Amino acid sequence: MKMNTDLTNVYKKYKGMWVALDGTLTKVISANKNAKKVYDEAISKGYKKPTLFKVPQQNILIFGNI
């Protein structure tokens, strides 16, 4: 089953930063400009496999053909 997650609020608040999300991809655990700090903070909060991603500076469309 495919799950879609609306990250509009994450984009608005954390542009250009690394964020760690919980397993449901709905809660920001940590955010910083340094990915290692984000990861380390998430681990210290007890999350074993946080999902990290860098929030883009601009909301742009990327697509391609397969």
LINJOGI-V824140 format. One record per helix or strand. SS is the DSSP state (A for helix, B for strand). FROM is the first residue (numbers start at 1). TO is the last residue. Records with the same first field share a line. If there is no record, write none. Layout:
SS->FROM-TO + FROM-TO
This chain:
A->8-14 + 35-44
B->18-21 + 28-32 + 51-54
